[in-house]
């Protein structure tokens, strides 16, 4: 029983590391900021997914109608917006 619990914890953490996000460079950050400003939003934490998709994520952006998370494609086009 203890071995199964330890194995579950190890697998959970090893899977999480494979899907970690990476920081966004200054040039991409400026493009993300411009895309957010175009829809009346600002701020948030910018990250790029490390999976093959390479999508960008913005967490906790502040907009006129609340706080939201965004997904952007490699061309900095907003793909989705979800309430935080």
N, C-alpha and C positions, 0 to 999 in steps of 0.2 A: 504494500500500500504506500509506504513512504517512497519507494523507488518510483512508483507511478507519479506521485506528486512532484518529485524532483525532476523527472523527465518532462512533465507538462510545463514546468516553469522554465526549464532550459529551452524547450522548443518554442515557447512563447517569446522569449527574449531573442532567440536567434532569428526568428521570422521577422520581428520588428526591425532589427538592424538592417535587414535586406531592403526594407522599404523606407529608409530614412530619407528625409528631404535635405537638400543642400542650400546654403545661402545663395543669394542672387548677386551678380556683379553690378557695378555702378551703372553701366550702360543699359542693362536689362531693367534695373530698378527704375531708371528714368522713364523707360517705355511703359512699364507697368503703372507708374504714377500718372502718366499722361492718359492712359486708358481709363483709369479710375476717375480722374478729374473730368473726363468727357461725359461721364454718367453722374456727376455730382457727388463723388465720394473722395475720401482722402485717408491717408494713414494706413495702419495695419502692419502686419508682419509678412514680408515677402519671402517665398521659398520656391525652389524648383524641385519637382519630383525627380528622384534618381532612377525610377523605372524607365523603361524604353520610351514611354510617352513623352517625357521631358516637359510636361505641362507645368505651368506656374500656378502657385496658390497664394492667395492673400487672405490672411486670417484677421478678423476684427477690424475691418475697414469701417470708418464712420461715414454715414450717408445722411442725407436730409431726413430720410424715413426710417432710420435706425442703424444698427450695426450688423454688418454682413461679412460672409466669407465669399471669395470669388475664385473661379478657375479660369485661367487664360491659356490659349494655345501658344504654340511657338512663335506665332505672328503677333502676339499680344492682343488677340481678339478675345473678348469676354465670352466664355462658353456657358457659364452658369453663375448664379448668385443665390446664396441661401442665407436665411436668417441665422444669426449667431446665437 
